[in-house]
């Protein structure tokens, strides 16, 4: 199953947490993982909202190219 960008970032952050020591570094990396989850949820909501809207064909194509709609 292909991973998307946020899955790849999460995997990289998790592996760095496992490979490093230091409470400060782990705190920053865990915070980055939490922020990544916030962005994921936000993007899912945006995608759901856009899928419910009747979009102009040109706008829909541009949003598809940018990865906002499927």
TAJOHU-V409808 format. One record per backbone hydrogen bond with DSSP energy under -1.0 kcal/mol. NH is the residue of the N-H (numbers start at 1). CO is the residue of the C=O. If there is no record, write none. Layout:
# TAJOHU-V409808
nh=[NH:NH]
co=[CO:CO]
This chain:
# TAJOHU-V409808
nh=[8:9:10:11:12:13:14:15:16:17:18:19:26:27:28:29:30:31:32:33:34:35:36:37:38:39:40:41:42:43:44:45:46:47:48:49:50:51:60:61:62:63:64:65:66:67:68]
co=[4:5:6:7:8:9:10:11:12:13:14:15:22:23:24:25:26:27:28:29:30:31:32:33:34:35:36:37:38:39:40:41:42:43:44:45:46:47:56:57:58:59:60:61:62:64:63]
